[in-house]
Amino acid sequence: QVQLVESGGGLVQPGGSLRLSCAAPGFTFSSYAMSWYRQAPGRERELVAAIRTAGGRTYYADSVKGRFTISRDNAKNTVYLQMNSLKPEDTAVYFCNAGSYSSGSYYPYDSWGRGNQVTVSS
């Protein structure tokens, strides 16, 4: 497993922005595709965005396309999720995850951050 340390999140008004960060200590960070999931009360955990090891190829859930951007800085062993134009339905606990990305699909490993609450409310 990869140790993942999340930061960011908090309370923001609709239309606002937040940036989540997830750091993975160690030189092996670049060997993993990375992703962000979220889970709202009463709902299943869903994949929000994923990025392959070297960046470039990305995946976004339809609900966040055009609003969220996933990126990574392998030199800093960190993956980011920039969230713009936030909506109340984006309220959830957000988790970063290490996995693999191939054939157009992301495959999660059992390596998760502890979760970071994002609340979008007026």
Secondary structure, 3 states (H helix, E strand, C coil): CCCCEEECCEEECCCCCEEEEEECCCHHHHHCEEEEEEECCCCCCEEEEEECCCCCCEEECCCCCCCEEEEEEHHHCEEEEEECCCCHHHCEEEEEEEEEEECCEEEEEEEECCCEEEEECC
